[in-house]
């Protein structure tokens, strides 16, 4: 999708990591439509939004905002997250929801 770099792991490696690590050890929320097709996924762990992805066809309809509000309610002590530097749209989205830039990694190191 341009704003997210290409994966460095194979689909099989990613699937295995999701099964063994994500589903087993993290809080996973999936938004589905009336036919149970996934529209968005959010993964929470230790005060972090580890993953938040919304199907591009469902962006700008409030689904991501509802998931962020859910995350805030699940972690009232505060939340952290990171985005790819190239994902400016995600950065704007999170800023609209009260997140502030804590640091930006040095480029070229």
C-alpha positions in Angstrom: 0.0 0.0 0.0 2.9 2.4 -0.6 3.0 3.8 3.0 3.9 0.4 4.5 7.2 -1.2 3.4 7.1 -4.7 1.9 7.2 -7.6 4.3 10.6 -9.0 5.1 9.2 -12.4 6.2 7.4 -14.9 4.2 3.6 -15.4 4.5 4.2 -18.7 6.2 6.5 -17.1 8.8 4.0 -14.4 9.4 1.1 -16.9 9.8 3.2 -18.9 12.2 4.1 -15.8 14.3 0.4 -14.8 14.4 -0.6 -18.3 15.6 2.2 -18.9 18.1 2.8 -15.4 19.5 0.0 -12.9 18.7 -3.1 -15.0 19.2 -1.6 -16.9 22.1 -0.2 -14.0 24.1 -1.9 -10.8 23.0 -5.4 -9.2 23.1 -6.8 -9.5 19.5 -9.9 -7.6 18.3 -11.4 -8.2 14.9 -14.2 -6.2 13.4 -16.3 -8.1 11.0 -19.2 -7.3 8.7 -22.7 -9.0 8.8 -21.2 -12.0 7.0 -18.2 -12.3 9.3 -15.7 -11.0 6.8 -12.9 -9.2 8.6 -12.8 -5.5 8.2 -10.2 -4.5 10.7 -7.9 -6.0 13.3 -6.3 -4.5 16.4 -3.7 -6.1 18.7 -3.1 -4.8 22.2 -0.2 -5.9 24.5 1.2 -4.3 27.7 -0.1 -0.8 27.0 0.8 -0.9 23.3 -1.3 -0.9 20.2 0.9 -3.5 18.4 -1.2 -3.6 15.2 -4.2 -1.7 13.8 -5.2 -2.3 10.3 -8.4 -1.4 8.6 -9.4 -2.7 5.2 -8.9 0.2 2.7 -12.5 -0.1 1.6 -13.6 0.6 5.2 -11.3 3.5 6.1 -12.7 6.9 6.9 -16.0 5.4 8.3 -15.1 5.5 12.0 -14.0 1.9 12.4 -10.4 2.7 13.3 -11.6 5.4 15.6 -13.8 3.0 17.5 -10.9 0.6 17.8 -8.7 3.3 19.2 -11.3 4.2 21.7 -11.6 0.6 22.7 -7.9 0.4 23.2 -7.9 3.5 25.4 -10.6 1.9 27.5 -8.7 -1.3 27.8 -5.5 0.6 28.8 -6.6 3.5 30.9 -3.0 4.0 32.2 -2.0 5.1 28.7 -1.1 3.7 25.3 1.9 3.7 23.1 2.4 2.7 19.4 4.7 3.3 16.5 4.2 3.7 12.8 6.4 3.4 9.8 7.9 6.8 9.1 6.4 6.6 5.6 2.9 6.0 6.9 2.0 9.7 7.2 -1.8 8.9 7.1 -1.5 6.7 10.2 0.5 9.4 12.0 -2.2 12.0 11.2 -4.9 9.5 12.3 -3.2 8.9 15.7 -2.5 12.6 16.3 -6.3 13.3 15.8 -6.8 10.8 18.6 -4.5 12.5 21.0 -1.3 10.7 20.5 1.9 12.7 20.3 5.2 12.1 18.7 7.7 10.8 21.3 10.7 10.2 19.1 11.7 9.8 15.5 14.5 7.4 14.8 17.6 8.7 13.1 17.7 7.9 9.4 20.7 6.2 7.9 22.0 4.4 11.0 
